[in-house]
Amino acid sequence: MDGIVPTPTTSSAPAPAPAVKFPAGPAPDPAGSRGEHRIRSFHARRGRLTKAQEAAIERHWARWGVELDGTALDLAALFPAPGGGRLPVVVEIGFGMGDATAAMAAADPGTGILAVDVHTPGQGNLLALADRDGLTNVRVANGDAIVLLRDMLPPASLDGLRVYFPDPWPKAKHHKRRLIQPDFLALVTPLLRPGAVVHCATDWEPYAEQMLQVLNDAPGLANRYGDTFAPRPSFRPLTKFERTGLAKGHVVRDLLFVRV
């Protein structure tokens, strides 16, 4: 067979999967998108982590992390009350770096906060803050908040919803991506107990006006301040993001609604 060059063969073996930075940490897509093709109001962001954030994820994710994979949650197991039963639970969607979340958890240890975000550095930072401050009433949820609200919680199980400074999607063609929409509130409202509070805040005036209209029109919710914005409540901490907006001359609007 001299002079004949063998034809190279192509291996059918699959390429190795890329290494996972945190094998036991937050998953890139915990719900596997659940076969959906709907418009998303967020982008998953893995981001660069500090050593402290990495260490917090590695140490605490198994205990304090929650994957939003569509599986029903046991809130009593997540937020047990010292005397039995469970703590009242508030969902916070989009907590950024978690400073305000940690401050509110420290100020109200009798309320459980299920804090949802897809920003890995923020997840690590909130876990680090919870560890530093000894907060036992915070759980860090990774993934799509819609999956949580639609598939993972029973009716009348929440004592509040917080949405602080969501992406305003300022371009008109992107307004459909804004989180506070009638369909979103129709999903949220049945999960709220009577008296539960929906608290939103934004420093983008056009979005504030849209929020106010949508919330005022939402069945089952009542505006605590007639038909207008709420004064800034003292219990919502001033964040670095908010200070930056105020320095630029932005007007921050709060909205407080109650489940009736």
C-alpha positions in Angstrom: 0.0 0.0 0.0 3.0 2.3 -0.4 2.2 5.7 -1.8 -1.4 5.7 -0.6 -2.2 8.3 2.0 -5.0 7.2 4.4 -8.0 9.4 4.5 -8.4 11.0 7.9 -11.5 9.9 9.7 -13.8 12.2 11.7 -14.5 11.2 15.2 -18.2 10.9 16.1 -17.5 11.4 19.8 -19.2 14.5 21.2 -17.1 17.5 22.1 -16.4 17.8 25.9 -18.8 20.1 27.7 -17.4 23.4 28.8 -16.2 23.6 32.3 -18.8 25.0 34.8 -17.4 27.7 37.0 -19.6 26.7 40.0 -20.6 23.0 39.6 -22.9 23.4 42.7 -23.8 27.0 42.2 -26.3 29.0 40.1 -27.1 27.4 36.8 -26.9 29.4 33.5 -30.5 28.5 32.6 -32.2 26.6 35.5 -35.6 26.2 33.8 -34.1 25.2 30.5 -36.2 28.0 29.0 -39.2 25.6 29.4 -39.7 25.6 25.6 -40.8 29.2 25.7 -40.6 31.8 23.0 -42.0 34.8 24.9 -40.4 38.2 25.2 -38.0 38.5 28.0 -37.6 41.5 30.3 -34.0 40.6 31.3 -30.7 39.3 30.0 -28.8 36.7 32.0 -25.4 38.2 33.1 -22.7 36.0 34.4 -20.1 38.8 34.8 -16.8 39.1 36.5 -16.8 38.1 40.2 -14.6 39.2 43.0 -12.9 36.6 45.2 -15.3 37.3 48.0 -18.3 36.8 45.7 -16.9 33.5 44.4 -16.2 32.3 47.9 -19.7 33.2 49.0 -21.3 31.3 46.1 -19.1 28.3 46.8 -19.8 28.3 50.5 -23.5 29.2 50.7 -25.3 28.4 47.4 -26.3 24.9 48.5 -27.9 26.3 51.6 -29.3 29.7 50.6 -29.6 29.4 46.8 -32.8 28.6 44.9 -32.9 27.5 41.3 -36.0 28.7 39.5 -36.5 25.5 37.5 -40.3 25.2 37.6 -40.4 22.9 40.6 -43.0 23.9 43.3 -41.3 25.6 46.3 -41.9 24.6 49.9 -41.9 28.0 51.6 -42.1 26.6 55.1 -38.8 24.7 54.4 -37.2 27.8 52.9 -38.3 30.2 55.6 -39.1 28.3 58.8 -40.3 30.5 61.7 -38.7 30.0 65.1 -41.9 28.9 66.8 -43.1 26.7 63.9 -44.8 27.4 60.6 -43.1 29.8 58.3 -42.2 33.5 58.0 -44.3 35.8 55.8 -42.5 35.9 52.5 -41.8 38.8 50.1 -40.5 38.3 46.6 -38.0 40.9 45.3 -37.3 40.9 41.6 -34.0 42.3 40.5 -31.9 43.1 43.5 -28.8 44.3 41.8 -25.8 43.9 44.2 -28.1 43.2 47.1 -27.2 46.0 49.4 -30.8 47.3 49.8 -32.1 43.7 50.1 -29.6 42.9 52.9 -30.5 46.2 54.7 -34.2 45.5 54.6 -33.7 41.9 55.7 -31.7 43.1 58.7 -34.3 45.7 59.6 -37.1 43.1 59.4 -35.9 39.7 60.5 -39.5 38.4 60.8 -40.0 38.6 57.0 -38.5 36.2 54.6 -37.1 37.7 51.4 -36.9 35.6 48.2 -34.6 37.7 46.1 -34.6 37.0 42.4 -31.8 38.0 39.9 -29.7 36.5 37.1 -26.6 38.6 37.8 -24.0 36.3 39.2 -21.8 39.0 40.9 -24.9 40.3 42.6 -25.9 36.8 43.7 -22.5 36.3 45.2 -22.5 39.8 46.9 -25.9 39.2 48.5 -24.8 35.8 49.8 -21.6 37.5 51.2 -23.7 40.2 52.9 -26.1 37.7 54.4 -23.2 35.7 55.8 -21.5 38.8 57.2 -24.6 40.1 58.8 -26.0 36.8 60.0 -29.2 37.1 58.0 -31.2 33.9 58.1 -34.3 35.4 56.3 -32.8 35.8 52.8 -32.8 33.3 50.0 -31.2 34.1 46.6 -33.2 32.8 43.6 -31.5 32.3 40.3 -33.5 32.4 37.0 -36.6 33.8 35.4 -39.0 35.4 37.9 -41.9 34.5 35.6 -41.2 30.8 36.0 -41.3 31.4 39.8 -44.6 33.2 39.8 -46.3 31.0 37.2 -45.2 27.6 38.2 -43.6 27.5 41.7 -45.8 29.3 44.2 -49.4 28.5 45.4 -52.2 31.1 45.5 -52.2 33.6 48.4 -48.7 32.6 49.5 -46.9 35.9 49.3 -47.0 38.9 51.7 -45.4 41.3 49.2 -43.7 41.9 45.9 -40.8 44.4 45.5 -39.6 45.6 42.1 -37.0 48.4 42.5 -35.5 50.1 39.5 -36.3 47.6 36.8 -34.8 48.1 33.4 -36.9 50.9 31.9 -36.3 49.8 28.3 -36.4 53.4 27.2 -36.8 52.9 23.4 -40.4 52.8 22.3 -39.8 49.5 20.3 -38.6 47.9 23.6 -41.5 49.0 25.8 -43.0 45.5 25.4 -40.1 44.2 27.4 -40.9 46.2 30.5 -41.8 44.0 33.5 -44.7 46.0 34.9 -47.4 45.1 32.4 -51.1 44.0 32.8 -50.2 40.3 32.1 -47.5 40.4 34.7 -49.8 41.8 37.4 -52.5 39.2 36.4 -49.9 36.5 37.2 -48.8 38.2 40.5 -52.1 39.2 42.1 -53.5 35.7 42.8 -50.3 34.9 44.7 -50.7 37.7 47.1 -52.5 37.4 50.4 -55.1 40.1 51.3 -53.2 43.1 52.6 -50.0 42.1 50.8 -48.0 45.1 49.4 -46.7 45.6 45.9 -43.9 48.2 46.0 -42.3 49.5 42.9 -39.7 52.2 42.4 -38.1 53.8 39.4 -36.1 56.8 38.4 -37.3 56.8 34.8 -40.3 59.2 34.7 -42.0 57.8 31.6 -41.8 54.3 33.0 -43.1 55.6 36.4 -46.2 57.0 34.6 -46.8 53.7 32.8 -46.4 51.8 36.1 -48.9 54.0 37.8 -51.5 53.6 35.1 -51.0 49.8 34.9 -51.2 49.4 38.6 -54.2 51.7 39.1 -56.0 49.6 36.4 -55.0 46.2 37.9 -58.0 44.3 39.4 -57.4 43.3 43.0 -54.9 46.0 43.8 -55.6 49.4 45.5 -53.3 52.4 45.5 -52.4 53.4 49.1 -52.2 57.1 47.9 -55.4 57.6 45.9 -54.4 57.6 42.3 -50.9 59.1 42.5 -47.3 58.2 43.5 -46.3 57.4 47.1 -43.9 59.5 49.1 -40.5 57.8 49.4 -40.9 55.3 52.3 -38.2 55.4 55.0 -37.9 51.6 55.0 -36.6 51.5 51.4 -32.8 52.0 51.7 -31.1 54.5 49.4 -28.9 52.6 47.1 -25.8 53.5 45.1 -27.8 53.2 41.9 -30.4 55.6 43.3 -27.8 58.1 44.4 -26.3 58.1 40.9 -29.7 58.8 39.4 -30.4 61.6 41.9 -27.0 63.1 41.1 -28.1 63.2 37.4 -31.3 65.0 38.3 -33.6 62.0 38.0 -36.8 62.0 39.9 -37.4 58.8 41.9 -41.0 57.6 42.1 -42.4 55.0 44.5 -45.6 53.2 44.1 -47.4 51.3 46.9 -50.4 49.1 46.2 -52.3 46.7 48.5 -54.0 43.4 47.6 -57.6 43.8 48.4 
